[in-house]
Amino acid sequence: MADDSITNFVEMQSNGIVCYLMSRPHNIKYNVGIYRCNTIKDLLDKIKNPQ
């Protein structure tokens, strides 16, 4: 899953669902490590090559 809401991101991750946080001005302050995506291409690359 991918979302730009930190609330949805935390909810998904805490329930064992891999979620990526899409960067937006309202969520840039949150450090989510490898789960942050800046573009759709970035998201697709992470899905294809998970770490």
Secondary structure, DSSP 4 states (H G I P E B T S, - for coil): -EES-HHHHHHHHHTT---EEEP-TTTTT---GGGEESSHHHHHHHHHS--
